């Protein structure tokens, strides 16, 4: 058996197993994707390719229950949440299909010499996508749909624990009418990834994953002069400054921390609360997290034994270094981890700069906006953030000083199917979704016309 296997995190039983790709299969994937780019992409229009992505969106919506069941057994996401992921993914694909011609339209620029000058966006070739386990369909949709519409072909290396999603997605794009070689799944090993990135037929790589994986891929891509987009970890701040509706702030905070059972890069992880609201927020937030119930479907298991053991070790380390766990017990039942809240965290502790990928919140008290900003920016990550403040001018002033890629004001989870997504610092670089996302792997070709 290869490394690609579905191990149900709720029962810890092997559901399906697949063999790793061979060197021959990797070569077939490369050849197929390259040949299809040369043969198909150059002979079709943006409108033609967008129509196929639109059809894929329709099929994904029709198969939502099937995909939700696959996600549930691969990484433990409750079926209702998995269905929401699938439907949002279908919306993303539909949005790209509907707006691609607008976003990729020729752009006239004013040149000093007066000659007509046009930017035309075209595909560049084969793009490798390295996908994570926490959103098995959503992450692939936002990578594959724009690249296919642009005219690139894609090779997808999904997470080892998501082979059934990988195969179902490959079937989906084929059923939508894409030719063989447009969307190619490959159960690649780490050595295979290096081989694919180095291959001259591949023009770029997009990775969603850990900081460590991103550093490795970026190094390999740089060595071979390949464009890359990296969406890595996050330790997003949730800053409460001043509000007359603290209950709403608490609801957003709970959702921000608990979405995807706490396993989201853009989940709210560090809660930074101004003095005025700290005691009341801490009490209500702690109470709300303590009543989250797996029986009611508020959260599912963590995605794997490794994910659980990592979180347990991080929390235990924080406690040993002097932090206090005021909610939860850091004693999971199998992979079901009861939500927790850590307080009394100092900059000297390991957890201060770590990402906790599970339902554990860090709670901090600050006395000013400046202190909140300094604490928020002390993280090595810079993905998203939430600022709760009734004074929107004040919220924007704080947001302007945050070292992040996204600022959500007065709510968590303001993602949109057409809204660009991405971060700075060790959260990576590049953007996905929307106009900025579809523009990443394009050749901005310049046309100049003489008089």
Buried (B, 14 or more C-beta within 10 A) or exposed (E): EEBBBBBBBBEEEEEBEBEBBEEEBBBBBBEBBBBBBEEBBEEBEBEEBBBBBBBBBBBBBEBBEEBBBBBBBBBBBBBEBBBBBBBBBBBBBBBBBBBBEEBBEEEEEEEEEEEEBEBBBBBBBBBBBBBBBBBBBBBBBBBBBBBBBBBBBBBBBBBBBBBBBBBBBBBBBBEBBBBEBBBBBBBBBEEBBBBBBEBEBBBBBBBBBBBEBBEBBBEBBEEEEBBBBBBBBBBBBBBBBBBEEBEEBBBBBBBBBBBBBBBBBBBBBBBBBBEBBBEBBBEBBBEBBBEBEBEEEBBBBBBBBEBBEBBBEBBEBBBEBEBEBBBBEBEBEEBBBBBBBBBBBEEEBEBBEBBBBBBBBBBBBBEEBEBBBEBBBBBBBBBBBBBBBEEEEBBBBBBEBBBBBBBBBBBBBBBEBBBBBBBBBBBBBBBBBBBBBBBBBBBEEEEEEEE
